Amino acid sequence: MFSLPLRDDAVLFPLEVRHAEEFAAHMDRAREHIRPWVGQAFVTDDLDGARGTLLRYAERQAADGARLYGIRLDGKLVGGVMFVSLDAVGGTCEVGCWVEPAAEGRGLVTPACATLIEWAFAERGLHRAEWHCRGDNVRSGAVAARLGMTLEGTLRESWPFGGERHDTQVWAVLAPEWRAAASAR
Ligand SMILES: CC(C)(COP(=O)(O)OP(=O)(O)OC[C@H]1O[C@@H](n2cnc3c(N)ncnc32)[C@H](O)[C@@H]1OP(=O)(O)O)[C@@H](O)C(=O)NCCC(=O)NCCS
């Protein structure tokens, strides 16, 4: 498949099963950084696990559901964004993201997520894009805010991790809000 320039040094591309070795090597760099903040099935330890993640997303994409995209910075896979879910009938999706430590604070994730949301609204005609994060995930909440999302509520103690239960924030942006913000820009 083709890749989309995010800016001069970075591209967004569909992350597929054939990228398993590259994804596993990236996961070695990202694992401990993302572990507290993402779904535990996403944090794999070896090549088989990495391939399993890519296969799971490929199968869900084939059914017009979840989708996974990588971000390459200077040619190296440093993270990515995804549709955690996509419900074409219900008109909703959930977007997610991660990067390895060296790529954090580089401004890569927000435009990558914006690309997915724009596609969801403009191309697929969805109405609502959600963002779920741990309540204490300040950097993730900041991405949602930069995307123009509204913090709609908190699911109390719904995120088990490390023997504790954490709150989950639910953020969302609606298609008319997205279009109005684009027009204002
Ligand atoms: C959540 C996460 C992806 C956010 O990454 P991020 O790098 O903070 O987000 P962005 O890519 O949008 O970058 C914004 C930052 O880059 C900075 N930046 C640097 N160069 C920039 C540029 N050219 N353009 C825009 N911003 C730039 C911004 O100032 C901002 O930094 P600040 O928050 O310290 O002010 C990252 O912290 C992460 O992977 N965390 C672990 C996994 C995780 O939590 N995933 C989300 C689960 S819900």
The ligand as an ORCA input file, in Angstrom:
! r2SCAN-3c Opt
* xyz 0 1
  C      -0.048      9.582     24.048
  C       1.163      9.833     23.175
  C       1.014      9.082     21.866
  C       1.239     11.343     22.912
  O       2.401     11.634     22.166
  P       2.910     13.141     22.036
  O       4.228     13.070     21.369
  O       2.796     13.823     23.349
  O       1.820     13.802     21.085
  P       2.028     14.574     19.706
  O       2.704     13.691     18.745
  O       0.735     15.149     19.339
  O       3.092     15.693     20.069
  C       2.758     16.818     20.823
  C       4.002     17.289     21.511
  O       5.044     17.467     20.544
  C       5.542     18.812     20.632
  N       6.042     19.153     19.287
  C       7.340     19.105     18.927
  N       7.476     19.395     17.633
  C       6.232     19.651     17.156
  C       5.746     20.014     15.886
  N       6.533     20.173     14.829
  N       4.400     20.181     15.750
  C       3.577     20.019     16.790
  N       3.993     19.677     18.040
  C       5.318     19.498     18.218
  C       4.393     19.605     21.207
  O       4.827     20.772     21.841
  C       3.845     18.605     22.225
  O       4.698     18.499     23.319
  P       4.249     18.933     24.816
  O       2.982     18.179     25.118
  O       5.381     18.507     25.656
  O       4.017     20.396     24.712
  C       2.474      9.373     23.861
  O       2.649     10.074     25.062
  C       2.510      7.870     24.149
  O       2.819      7.067     23.282
  N       2.178      7.485     25.403
  C       2.172      6.069     25.766
  C       1.062      5.308     25.056
  C      -0.280      5.980     25.222
  O      -0.570      6.596     26.237
  N      -1.155      5.848     24.212
  C      -2.481      6.419     24.253
  C      -3.417      5.462     24.888
  S      -5.030      6.191     25.154
*
